[in-house]
Structures are given as C-alpha cells and as structure tokens.
C-alpha cells in the first residue's frame, strides 16, 4: 500500500492580540463529493510535496521498498486527451532484500503552451540479478549465473508537438557507465566476461502519438511510440550498436464501468550490444531480465471493472517471446502470464487508481504494487 507521509504547506499567522478567525478549509484527505479517502487535496497544493513509500515485490530482486518526494503541478480534470499534462518532479531511492539499491531523480516538464515536453533523469543503481543466457540453455536455466549490475548515468529528451495534434517528434541523448561483476568466472564460451566496465552513449530519435484521456489510469485513447537508439563510440560509448522499440497501447470503455486495455510491443537489437542491454520480456509474472534475447515481442490485455464506488477488480493476461541467433542454444524463449488485482480510486481529480496485482508465471507467483497504470508512460 502507498504510505502518505505528509505535505509541506504555509501556515497563516494572526497578529498578537488579534482575534483568530475560524474557517473551515476543504479536507486534503477526504473528497467533498462522496466523503471517501482522496489525496487530490494534497496534489492541489501549489507549494506542497507528497512523500511516498512504495513496497517493491519484483521477484528478480526480492522484497524491498522505494521512497521519494514527488510533486505534480496541476490536476487533469479539464484536460483534453493528450493535452494539459502536469509537470512531475521526483527524487527517491530504493533497496531490496537481495542487496540491490539505488537512487534516482527525474523531471517531466512542459513549455511553449504545451508544445514542448522535456524529460531529464539520473540514476545510480547496484542491482543483483541472475543471468539465464540469451537462448534456452538447460544448464543456465537450472543454474543461472549470479551477477551485479552497477550503472550510473542519465538521459535528456525533448519532444515537440506536431501542429495541434496528439503526435510528437523527439530526440534524446543517453549516457551510462556500467560495471558488471559475476560471482564466478563463466566457464562456457561466448558468455560475458567475469568483470567488465563499459560505457554506452547514444542518440534516441522518437515518434509518439498519445491520445489517452488520462496520464495515470487511462480509460480511452491510444498510445503509440517508436524509439530508435543509435549508440556509438563517437557519442561517448565503447560499442557500436542499434536498438529499435515499438510500443502500442489501446484503451476502450466497454460499458460505463468496464474498461479494456491492450498493449503490444516489440524490440530488436543489432550490433555489439552489451548483454545487459538486450531486451527482455516485461510482463507481470515474469521476473525482469529473466527472458532475454536479441529480439523480443509481447502482448498483454487488461480488463478493469469499477464494480462499486471507488473500487475496481482487474484481470490481465500476457504472452511473450524472446529469440536470438545463437547456434548452441534453442533460439526462442516463450512465456505466458496472467493474474488478478484490485484498485482504489486514490485521487479522483488526477485519475489515479492504486492497488495490488497478483501475477502467475512459469517460474513463481508475484505481487505487484500499482500506482496508476501498470503500463505507465509519461
């Protein structure tokens, strides 16, 4: 569950000896519409911030928590689809039971009457993971290689709206210096080195179409994004490689309280790609970086039923495949996942629903804390 820790606000003072006027201010924790718990009042504070703590339940790294300070500049109640997005700033950190930890900062901001969007982010992470190979290798499936991934870097991206449409053209730059350390030197040929420091730097041109009616929990509209990564020594990296990713999401209301979401995406890599940057299947129920390949394709569907007041039930299912041209391995990894969850409408003015998902996969079951959509995109 989300833990709301507090909001900074200015307090009014009266002169000494003057009688204090008693006024009833709107509650910041309760909706004036239905009297239910609602944090829209917190997010409406112009000079306020909302500290939050969110449990981490990702099976690849174990249980833990992420905590930070976030600020959202304005409500979304009167925004047109694809327009009027809020500015969001976040600073935080995380830690998990397997020794993974990290710090991050990010900012999404809008300029020129909502025609220019900038995104800036910085991260420093130390993550302990298991390497299962790029193909289906029986030995690595049973005995994966334990390694530590320590990236530090950031990105800068700008997107410009095309006319008065919901389409954006963007260009970004990414840089990261990463240290990879395995617990034991890999014995099999063709696997990563025991320890390596590497740098990647590249340009990321993009095209985005976003007509979702809400940034956090959409009920109708579409999101399509194509991002091409061009990484080169001339741009600050050690290797020459390319990466292409296409993501598409569609939201449609089936009834007044029943909403369907569909997501599909595919990623392909070319050239001398570091193994930790190879794409992986990203579905609820599949541990992160468990199913990697040179190419990945996946699809997921979600049905949300707002059955009573602010409460919703969620059902979801997904399929994914990762494949590589690795002659000594079976070329393709496939996975099917699914699960159920619940949501509570936490901030009605912002369209934020939050809750838990229980996912079932081929390796184990997992619980995910969700704030907004599980397919979140800024």
NUTORLUM-408912 format. One record per residue (C-alpha): residue in one letter; y, x negated, z negated; residue number from 1. Coordinates in nm, 2 decimals. Each point is the difference from the previous one (the first is absolute). Example, Ala and Ser with C-alpha at 12.3 -4.5 7.8 and 13.67 -1.06 7.14 Angstrom:
2
+------+--------+--------+--------+-----+
: code :  north :   east :     up : pos :
+------+--------+--------+--------+-----+
:    A :  -0.45 :  -1.23 :  -0.78 :   1 :
:    S :   0.34 :  -0.14 :   0.07 :   2 :
+------+--------+--------+--------+-----+
! end
This chain:
378
+------+--------+--------+--------+-----+
: code :  north :   east :     up : pos :
+------+--------+--------+--------+-----+
:    X :   0.00 :   0.00 :   0.00 :   1 :
:    X :   0.36 :  -0.10 :   0.05 :   2 :
:    X :   0.17 :  -0.11 :  -0.32 :   3 :
:    X :   0.37 :   0.08 :   0.01 :   4 :
:    X :   0.17 :  -0.25 :  -0.23 :   5 :
:    X :   0.37 :   0.10 :   0.02 :   6 :
:    X :   0.32 :   0.02 :   0.20 :   7 :
:    X :   0.32 :  -0.20 :  -0.05 :   8 :
:    X :   0.31 :   0.23 :  -0.02 :   9 :
:    X :   0.36 :  -0.02 :  -0.11 :  10 :
:    X :   0.08 :   0.19 :  -0.32 :  11 :
:    X :   0.32 :   0.19 :  -0.06 :  12 :
:    X :   0.21 :  -0.08 :  -0.31 :  13 :
:    X :   0.27 :   0.20 :  -0.17 :  14 :
:    X :   0.31 :  -0.15 :  -0.17 :  15 :
:    X :  -0.02 :  -0.05 :  -0.37 :  16 :
:    X :   0.08 :   0.32 :  -0.19 :  17 :
:    X :  -0.01 :   0.22 :   0.31 :  18 :
:    X :  -0.23 :   0.30 :  -0.01 :  19 :
:    X :  -0.31 :  -0.05 :   0.21 :  20 :
:    X :  -0.07 :   0.25 :   0.27 :  21 :
:    X :  -0.35 :   0.12 :   0.02 :  22 :
:    X :  -0.13 :   0.05 :   0.35 :  23 :
:    X :  -0.35 :   0.07 :   0.12 :  24 :
:    X :  -0.09 :  -0.24 :   0.28 :  25 :
:    X :  -0.29 :   0.06 :   0.24 :  26 :
:    X :  -0.32 :  -0.14 :  -0.11 :  27 :
:    X :  -0.12 :  -0.32 :   0.17 :  28 :
:    X :  -0.36 :   0.07 :  -0.09 :  29 :
:    X :  -0.03 :   0.37 :   0.08 :  30 :
:    X :   0.07 :   0.21 :   0.31 :  31 :
:    X :   0.27 :   0.26 :  -0.02 :  32 :
:    X :  -0.20 :   0.21 :   0.26 :  33 :
:    X :  -0.33 :   0.04 :  -0.18 :  34 :
:    X :   0.02 :  -0.19 :  -0.33 :  35 :
:    X :  -0.28 :  -0.24 :   0.09 :  36 :
:    X :   0.01 :  -0.37 :  -0.06 :  37 :
:    X :   0.20 :  -0.16 :   0.28 :  38 :
:    X :   0.17 :  -0.34 :   0.03 :  39 :
:    X :   0.25 :   0.09 :   0.28 :  40 :
:    X :   0.28 :  -0.02 :  -0.26 :  41 :
:    X :  -0.09 :  -0.36 :  -0.07 :  42 :
:    X :   0.01 :  -0.09 :   0.37 :  43 :
:    X :   0.33 :   0.18 :   0.04 :  44 :
:    X :   0.18 :  -0.24 :  -0.23 :  45 :
:    X :   0.24 :  -0.20 :   0.21 :  46 :
:    X :   0.00 :  -0.30 :  -0.24 :  47 :
:    X :  -0.35 :   0.05 :  -0.14 :  48 :
:    X :  -0.33 :  -0.17 :   0.05 :  49 :
:    X :  -0.35 :   0.12 :  -0.05 :  50 :
:    X :  -0.24 :  -0.25 :  -0.16 :  51 :
:    X :  -0.36 :   0.09 :   0.09 :  52 :
:    X :  -0.35 :  -0.13 :  -0.09 :  53 :
:    X :  -0.29 :   0.08 :   0.23 :  54 :
:    X :  -0.36 :  -0.09 :  -0.07 :  55 :
:    X :  -0.19 :  -0.21 :   0.27 :  56 :
:    X :  -0.35 :   0.12 :   0.07 :  57 :
:    X :  -0.07 :  -0.19 :   0.32 :  58 :
:    X :  -0.38 :  -0.10 :  -0.01 :  59 :
:    X :   0.06 :  -0.33 :   0.17 :  60 :
:    X :   0.22 :  -0.13 :  -0.29 :  61 :
:    X :  -0.11 :   0.22 :  -0.30 :  62 :
:    X :   0.21 :   0.20 :  -0.24 :  63 :
:    X :   0.36 :  -0.10 :  -0.07 :  64 :
:    X :   0.36 :   0.12 :   0.01 :  65 :
:    X :   0.31 :  -0.03 :   0.21 :  66 :
:    X :   0.34 :   0.05 :  -0.16 :  67 :
:    X :   0.35 :  -0.02 :   0.13 :  68 :
:    X :   0.35 :   0.15 :   0.04 :  69 :
:    X :   0.08 :   0.23 :   0.29 :  70 :
:    X :   0.32 :   0.17 :   0.11 :  71 :
:    X :   0.01 :   0.28 :   0.26 :  72 :
:    X :   0.35 :   0.07 :   0.13 :  73 :
:    X :   0.00 :   0.38 :   0.08 :  74 :
:    X :  -0.22 :   0.31 :   0.02 :  75 :
:    X :  -0.16 :   0.12 :   0.32 :  76 :
:    X :   0.04 :   0.37 :  -0.04 :  77 :
:    X :   0.25 :   0.04 :   0.29 :  78 :
:    X :  -0.13 :  -0.28 :   0.23 :  79 :
:    X :  -0.11 :   0.08 :   0.35 :  80 :
:    X :  -0.34 :  -0.13 :   0.11 :  81 :
:    X :   0.03 :  -0.37 :   0.06 :  82 :
:    X :   0.36 :  -0.02 :  -0.13 :  83 :
:    X :   0.18 :  -0.04 :  -0.33 :  84 :
:    X :  -0.26 :  -0.24 :  -0.16 :  85 :
:    X :   0.10 :  -0.14 :  -0.34 :  86 :
:    X :   0.07 :  -0.36 :  -0.07 :  87 :
:    X :  -0.27 :  -0.15 :  -0.22 :  88 :
:    X :   0.00 :  -0.32 :  -0.21 :  89 :
:    X :  -0.30 :  -0.12 :  -0.20 :  90 :
:    X :  -0.07 :  -0.30 :  -0.22 :  91 :
:    X :  -0.33 :  -0.04 :  -0.18 :  92 :
:    X :  -0.32 :  -0.18 :  -0.07 :  93 :
:    X :  -0.37 :   0.06 :  -0.04 :  94 :
:    X :  -0.31 :  -0.14 :  -0.18 :  95 :
:    X :  -0.37 :   0.09 :   0.01 :  96 :
:    X :  -0.31 :  -0.07 :  -0.20 :  97 :
:    X :  -0.15 :  -0.25 :   0.25 :  98 :
:    X :   0.30 :  -0.23 :  -0.05 :  99 :
:    X :   0.21 :   0.11 :   0.30 : 100 :
:    X :   0.37 :   0.03 :  -0.06 : 101 :
:    X :   0.33 :   0.00 :   0.19 : 102 :
:    X :   0.37 :   0.08 :   0.03 : 103 :
:    X :   0.19 :   0.18 :   0.27 : 104 :
:    X :   0.34 :   0.13 :   0.10 : 105 :
:    X :   0.09 :   0.23 :   0.29 : 106 :
:    X :   0.29 :   0.20 :   0.14 : 107 :
:    X :   0.03 :   0.26 :   0.27 : 108 :
:    X :   0.36 :   0.09 :   0.09 : 109 :
:    X :   0.17 :   0.21 :   0.27 : 110 :
:    X :   0.33 :  -0.08 :   0.18 : 111 :
:    X :   0.23 :   0.13 :   0.27 : 112 :
:    X :  -0.05 :   0.37 :  -0.07 : 113 :
:    X :  -0.38 :  -0.03 :  -0.02 : 114 :
:    X :  -0.03 :  -0.19 :   0.33 : 115 :
:    X :  -0.10 :  -0.34 :  -0.14 : 116 :
:    X :  -0.27 :  -0.06 :  -0.26 : 117 :
:    X :  -0.07 :  -0.33 :  -0.17 : 118 :
:    X :  -0.30 :  -0.11 :  -0.19 : 119 :
:    X :  -0.02 :  -0.31 :  -0.22 : 120 :
:    X :  -0.30 :  -0.11 :  -0.21 : 121 :
:    X :  -0.11 :  -0.30 :  -0.20 : 122 :
:    X :  -0.34 :  -0.06 :  -0.17 : 123 :
:    X :  -0.18 :  -0.26 :  -0.21 : 124 :
:    X :  -0.37 :   0.09 :  -0.05 : 125 :
:    X :  -0.31 :  -0.16 :  -0.14 : 126 :
:    X :  -0.30 :   0.22 :   0.10 : 127 :
:    X :  -0.37 :  -0.06 :  -0.07 : 128 :
:    X :  -0.22 :   0.15 :   0.27 : 129 :
:    X :  -0.35 :  -0.02 :   0.16 : 130 :
:    X :  -0.05 :  -0.13 :   0.36 : 131 :
:    X :  -0.27 :   0.20 :   0.18 : 132 :
:    X :   0.05 :  -0.17 :   0.34 : 133 :
:    X :   0.14 :   0.14 :   0.33 : 134 :
:    X :  -0.34 :   0.14 :   0.12 : 135 :
:    X :  -0.29 :   0.16 :  -0.19 : 136 :
:    X :  -0.18 :  -0.30 :  -0.15 : 137 :
:    X :  -0.28 :   0.09 :  -0.24 : 138 :
:    X :   0.05 :  -0.30 :  -0.22 : 139 :
:    X :   0.37 :   0.06 :  -0.04 : 140 :
:    X :  -0.05 :   0.37 :  -0.06 : 141 :
:    X :  -0.23 :  -0.08 :  -0.29 : 142 :
:    X :   0.18 :  -0.31 :  -0.13 : 143 :
:    X :   0.37 :   0.00 :   0.11 : 144 :
:    X :   0.22 :  -0.31 :  -0.05 : 145 :
:    X :   0.25 :   0.03 :  -0.28 : 146 :
:    X :   0.35 :  -0.13 :   0.09 : 147 :
:    X :   0.36 :   0.01 :  -0.12 : 148 :
:    X :   0.28 :   0.10 :   0.24 : 149 :
:    X :   0.35 :  -0.12 :  -0.10 : 150 :
:    X :   0.26 :   0.11 :   0.25 : 151 :
:    X :   0.38 :  -0.03 :  -0.06 : 152 :
:    X :   0.25 :   0.11 :   0.25 : 153 :
:    X :   0.20 :   0.29 :   0.14 : 154 :
:    X :   0.11 :   0.20 :   0.29 : 155 :
:    X :   0.32 :   0.14 :   0.16 : 156 :
:    X :   0.00 :   0.30 :   0.24 : 157 :
:    X :   0.26 :   0.21 :   0.17 : 158 :
:    X :  -0.05 :   0.32 :   0.19 : 159 :
:    X :   0.25 :   0.18 :   0.22 : 160 :
:    X :  -0.01 :   0.37 :   0.08 : 161 :
:    X :  -0.02 :   0.08 :   0.37 : 162 :
:    X :   0.28 :   0.25 :   0.06 : 163 :
:    X :  -0.03 :   0.31 :  -0.22 : 164 :
:    X :  -0.38 :   0.00 :   0.01 : 165 :
:    X :  -0.27 :  -0.08 :  -0.26 : 166 :
:    X :  -0.09 :  -0.32 :   0.19 : 167 :
:    X :   0.08 :  -0.35 :  -0.12 : 168 :
:    X :  -0.02 :  -0.34 :   0.16 : 169 :
:    X :  -0.04 :  -0.29 :  -0.24 : 170 :
:    X :  -0.02 :  -0.38 :  -0.04 : 171 :
:    X :  -0.11 :  -0.19 :  -0.30 : 172 :
:    X :  -0.09 :  -0.35 :  -0.12 : 173 :
:    X :  -0.28 :  -0.08 :  -0.24 : 174 :
:    X :  -0.07 :  -0.33 :  -0.18 : 175 :
:    X :  -0.27 :  -0.09 :  -0.26 : 176 :
:    X :  -0.13 :  -0.32 :  -0.15 : 177 :
:    X :  -0.36 :   0.06 :  -0.12 : 178 :
:    X :  -0.25 :  -0.20 :  -0.20 : 179 :
:    X :  -0.37 :   0.11 :   0.03 : 180 :
:    X :  -0.25 :  -0.15 :  -0.25 : 181 :
:    X :  -0.38 :   0.09 :   0.00 : 182 :
:    X :  -0.20 :  -0.03 :  -0.32 : 183 :
:    X :  -0.26 :  -0.21 :   0.18 : 184 :
:    X :   0.02 :  -0.18 :   0.34 : 185 :
:    X :  -0.15 :   0.23 :   0.26 : 186 :
:    X :  -0.33 :  -0.15 :   0.13 : 187 :
:    X :  -0.03 :   0.20 :   0.32 : 188 :
:    X :   0.17 :  -0.13 :   0.32 : 189 :
:    X :   0.29 :   0.19 :   0.13 : 190 :
:    X :   0.12 :   0.13 :  -0.34 : 191 :
:    X :   0.34 :  -0.08 :  -0.15 : 192 :
:    X :   0.07 :  -0.33 :  -0.16 : 193 :
:    X :  -0.04 :  -0.05 :  -0.37 : 194 :
:    X :   0.37 :  -0.03 :  -0.06 : 195 :
:    X :   0.29 :   0.04 :   0.24 : 196 :
:    X :   0.38 :   0.03 :   0.00 : 197 :
:    X :   0.14 :   0.18 :   0.30 : 198 :
:    X :   0.32 :   0.15 :   0.12 : 199 :
:    X :   0.06 :   0.29 :   0.24 : 200 :
:    X :   0.32 :   0.10 :   0.16 : 201 :
:    X :   0.06 :   0.26 :   0.27 : 202 :
:    X :   0.21 :   0.27 :   0.16 : 203 :
:    X :  -0.11 :   0.36 :  -0.02 : 204 :
:    X :   0.15 :   0.23 :   0.26 : 205 :
:    X :  -0.08 :   0.37 :  -0.06 : 206 :
:    X :   0.05 :   0.35 :   0.12 : 207 :
:    X :  -0.01 :   0.29 :  -0.24 : 208 :
:    X :   0.02 :   0.38 :   0.04 : 209 :
:    X :   0.04 :   0.19 :  -0.33 : 210 :
:    X :   0.05 :   0.37 :  -0.01 : 211 :
:    X :  -0.16 :   0.06 :  -0.34 : 212 :
:    X :   0.17 :   0.27 :  -0.21 : 213 :
:    X :  -0.03 :  -0.21 :  -0.31 : 214 :
:    X :  -0.02 :  -0.37 :  -0.07 : 215 :
:    X :  -0.23 :   0.03 :  -0.31 : 216 :
:    X :  -0.24 :   0.30 :   0.06 : 217 :
:    X :   0.04 :   0.13 :   0.35 : 218 :
:    X :  -0.11 :   0.35 :   0.10 : 219 :
:    X :   0.08 :  -0.01 :   0.37 : 220 :
:    X :   0.11 :  -0.24 :   0.27 : 221 :
:    X :  -0.13 :  -0.33 :   0.16 : 222 :
:    X :   0.02 :  -0.37 :  -0.07 : 223 :
:    X :  -0.09 :  -0.25 :   0.27 : 224 :
:    X :   0.06 :  -0.37 :  -0.02 : 225 :
:    X :  -0.09 :  -0.30 :   0.22 : 226 :
:    X :   0.05 :  -0.34 :  -0.15 : 227 :
:    X :  -0.06 :  -0.33 :   0.18 : 228 :
:    X :  -0.02 :  -0.33 :  -0.19 : 229 :
:    X :   0.08 :  -0.32 :   0.19 : 230 :
:    X :  -0.07 :  -0.29 :  -0.23 : 231 :
:    X :   0.07 :  -0.36 :   0.11 : 232 :
:    X :   0.07 :  -0.35 :  -0.12 : 233 :
:    X :   0.35 :   0.03 :   0.15 : 234 :
:    X :   0.06 :   0.29 :  -0.25 : 235 :
:    X :  -0.10 :  -0.20 :  -0.31 : 236 :
:    X :  -0.38 :   0.04 :   0.00 : 237 :
:    X :  -0.30 :  -0.23 :   0.04 : 238 :
:    X :  -0.20 :   0.21 :   0.25 : 239 :
:    X :   0.06 :   0.19 :   0.33 : 240 :
:    X :  -0.14 :   0.36 :  -0.01 : 241 :
:    X :   0.09 :   0.36 :   0.08 : 242 :
:    X :  -0.06 :   0.32 :  -0.18 : 243 :
:    X :   0.04 :   0.36 :   0.12 : 244 :
:    X :  -0.01 :   0.32 :  -0.21 : 245 :
:    X :   0.03 :   0.36 :   0.10 : 246 :
:    X :   0.03 :   0.27 :  -0.26 : 247 :
:    X :   0.02 :   0.38 :   0.05 : 248 :
:    X :   0.03 :   0.28 :  -0.25 : 249 :
:    X :   0.02 :   0.37 :   0.05 : 250 :
:    X :   0.09 :   0.27 :  -0.26 : 251 :
:    X :  -0.03 :   0.37 :   0.05 : 252 :
:    X :   0.01 :   0.30 :  -0.23 : 253 :
:    X :  -0.31 :   0.22 :   0.06 : 254 :
:    X :   0.12 :   0.27 :  -0.25 : 255 :
:    X :   0.30 :   0.03 :  -0.23 : 256 :
:    X :  -0.19 :  -0.20 :  -0.27 : 257 :
:    X :  -0.26 :  -0.19 :   0.21 : 258 :
:    X :   0.10 :  -0.33 :   0.17 : 259 :
:    X :  -0.20 :  -0.22 :   0.24 : 260 :
:    X :   0.07 :  -0.37 :   0.05 : 261 :
:    X :  -0.17 :  -0.23 :   0.26 : 262 :
:    X :   0.04 :  -0.38 :   0.02 : 263 :
:    X :  -0.14 :  -0.24 :   0.25 : 264 :
:    X :   0.08 :  -0.37 :   0.06 : 265 :
:    X :  -0.14 :  -0.30 :   0.18 : 266 :
:    X :   0.07 :  -0.37 :  -0.04 : 267 :
:    X :  -0.09 :  -0.29 :   0.23 : 268 :
:    X :   0.06 :  -0.37 :  -0.05 : 269 :
:    X :  -0.01 :  -0.29 :   0.25 : 270 :
:    X :   0.01 :  -0.38 :  -0.03 : 271 :
:    X :  -0.04 :  -0.23 :  -0.30 : 272 :
:    X :   0.05 :   0.27 :  -0.28 : 273 :
:    X :  -0.05 :  -0.11 :  -0.36 : 274 :
:    X :  -0.30 :   0.19 :  -0.13 : 275 :
:    X :   0.21 :   0.17 :  -0.28 : 276 :
:    X :   0.22 :   0.16 :   0.27 : 277 :
:    X :  -0.28 :   0.15 :   0.19 : 278 :
:    X :   0.03 :   0.38 :  -0.01 : 279 :
:    X :  -0.23 :   0.20 :  -0.24 : 280 :
:    X :  -0.10 :   0.36 :  -0.04 : 281 :
:    X :   0.25 :   0.17 :  -0.23 : 282 :
:    X :  -0.15 :   0.33 :  -0.12 : 283 :
:    X :  -0.02 :   0.15 :  -0.35 : 284 :
:    X :  -0.35 :  -0.10 :  -0.11 : 285 :
:    X :  -0.01 :  -0.33 :   0.19 : 286 :
:    X :   0.11 :  -0.31 :  -0.20 : 287 :
:    X :   0.29 :  -0.18 :   0.15 : 288 :
:    X :  -0.10 :  -0.29 :   0.23 : 289 :
:    X :  -0.37 :   0.09 :  -0.04 : 290 :
:    X :  -0.06 :   0.10 :   0.37 : 291 :
:    X :   0.19 :  -0.25 :   0.21 : 292 :
:    X :  -0.01 :  -0.07 :   0.37 : 293 :
:    X :   0.20 :  -0.13 :   0.30 : 294 :
:    X :   0.06 :   0.37 :   0.09 : 295 :
:    X :   0.00 :   0.31 :  -0.23 : 296 :
:    X :   0.02 :   0.37 :   0.08 : 297 :
:    X :   0.00 :   0.29 :  -0.25 : 298 :
:    X :   0.08 :   0.36 :  -0.05 : 299 :
:    X :   0.05 :   0.22 :  -0.31 : 300 :
:    X :   0.07 :   0.37 :  -0.06 : 301 :
:    X :   0.15 :   0.16 :  -0.31 : 302 :
:    X :   0.02 :   0.36 :  -0.10 : 303 :
:    X :   0.24 :   0.10 :  -0.28 : 304 :
:    X :  -0.01 :   0.35 :  -0.15 : 305 :
:    X :   0.29 :   0.09 :  -0.23 : 306 :
:    X :  -0.20 :   0.26 :  -0.18 : 307 :
:    X :   0.22 :   0.08 :  -0.30 : 308 :
:    X :   0.36 :  -0.07 :  -0.07 : 309 :
:    X :   0.05 :  -0.38 :   0.01 : 310 :
:    X :  -0.37 :  -0.08 :   0.00 : 311 :
:    X :  -0.20 :  -0.11 :   0.31 : 312 :
:    X :  -0.36 :  -0.09 :   0.08 : 313 :
:    X :  -0.07 :  -0.27 :   0.27 : 314 :
:    X :  -0.31 :  -0.08 :   0.21 : 315 :
:    X :  -0.02 :  -0.29 :   0.23 : 316 :
:    X :  -0.25 :  -0.19 :   0.22 : 317 :
:    X :   0.02 :  -0.30 :   0.22 : 318 :
:    X :  -0.19 :  -0.22 :   0.25 : 319 :
:    X :   0.07 :  -0.36 :   0.08 : 320 :
:    X :  -0.14 :  -0.29 :   0.21 : 321 :
:    X :   0.07 :  -0.38 :   0.01 : 322 :
:    X :  -0.14 :  -0.22 :   0.27 : 323 :
:    X :   0.02 :  -0.36 :   0.10 : 324 :
:    X :  -0.13 :  -0.23 :   0.28 : 325 :
:    X :  -0.21 :  -0.21 :  -0.24 : 326 :
:    X :  -0.33 :  -0.09 :   0.16 : 327 :
:    X :  -0.19 :  -0.09 :  -0.32 : 328 :
:    X :   0.08 :   0.34 :  -0.16 : 329 :
:    X :  -0.05 :   0.36 :   0.08 : 330 :
:    X :   0.32 :   0.09 :   0.17 : 331 :
:    X :   0.10 :   0.32 :  -0.17 : 332 :
:    X :   0.06 :   0.13 :  -0.35 : 333 :
:    X :   0.02 :   0.38 :  -0.05 : 334 :
:    X :   0.09 :   0.20 :  -0.30 : 335 :
:    X :   0.04 :   0.37 :  -0.09 : 336 :
:    X :   0.19 :   0.11 :  -0.31 : 337 :
:    X :   0.12 :   0.33 :  -0.16 : 338 :
:    X :   0.12 :   0.15 :  -0.32 : 339 :
:    X :   0.20 :   0.26 :  -0.19 : 340 :
:    X :   0.32 :  -0.01 :  -0.20 : 341 :
:    X :   0.28 :   0.20 :  -0.17 : 342 :
:    X :   0.38 :  -0.01 :   0.02 : 343 :
:    X :   0.29 :   0.12 :  -0.21 : 344 :
:    X :   0.34 :   0.06 :   0.15 : 345 :
:    X :   0.18 :  -0.26 :  -0.21 : 346 :
:    X :   0.35 :   0.02 :   0.17 : 347 :
:    X :   0.06 :   0.31 :   0.21 : 348 :
:    X :   0.34 :  -0.11 :   0.14 : 349 :
:    X :  -0.16 :  -0.32 :   0.13 : 350 :
:    X :  -0.33 :   0.15 :   0.10 : 351 :
:    X :  -0.19 :  -0.24 :  -0.22 : 352 :
:    X :  -0.36 :   0.11 :  -0.09 : 353 :
:    X :  -0.20 :  -0.23 :  -0.22 : 354 :
:    X :  -0.36 :   0.00 :  -0.13 : 355 :
:    X :  -0.35 :  -0.16 :   0.02 : 356 :
:    X :  -0.26 :  -0.04 :   0.28 : 357 :
:    X :  -0.37 :  -0.06 :  -0.06 : 358 :
:    X :  -0.14 :  -0.17 :   0.31 : 359 :
:    X :  -0.37 :  -0.06 :   0.10 : 360 :
:    X :  -0.10 :  -0.29 :   0.22 : 361 :
:    X :  -0.31 :  -0.20 :   0.09 : 362 :
:    X :   0.06 :  -0.27 :  -0.27 : 363 :
:    X :   0.12 :   0.19 :  -0.30 : 364 :
:    X :   0.23 :   0.29 :  -0.11 : 365 :
:    X :   0.37 :  -0.05 :  -0.08 : 366 :
:    X :   0.29 :   0.18 :  -0.16 : 367 :
:    X :   0.35 :  -0.03 :   0.16 : 368 :
:    X :   0.33 :   0.09 :  -0.15 : 369 :
:    X :   0.23 :   0.15 :   0.26 : 370 :
:    X :   0.37 :   0.05 :  -0.01 : 371 :
:    X :   0.10 :   0.17 :   0.32 : 372 :
:    X :  -0.22 :  -0.03 :   0.30 : 373 :
:    X :  -0.31 :  -0.23 :   0.01 : 374 :
:    X :   0.13 :  -0.10 :   0.35 : 375 :
:    X :   0.34 :  -0.10 :  -0.12 : 376 :
:    X :   0.25 :  -0.14 :   0.25 : 377 :
:    X :   0.37 :  -0.07 :  -0.06 : 378 :
+------+--------+--------+--------+-----+
! end
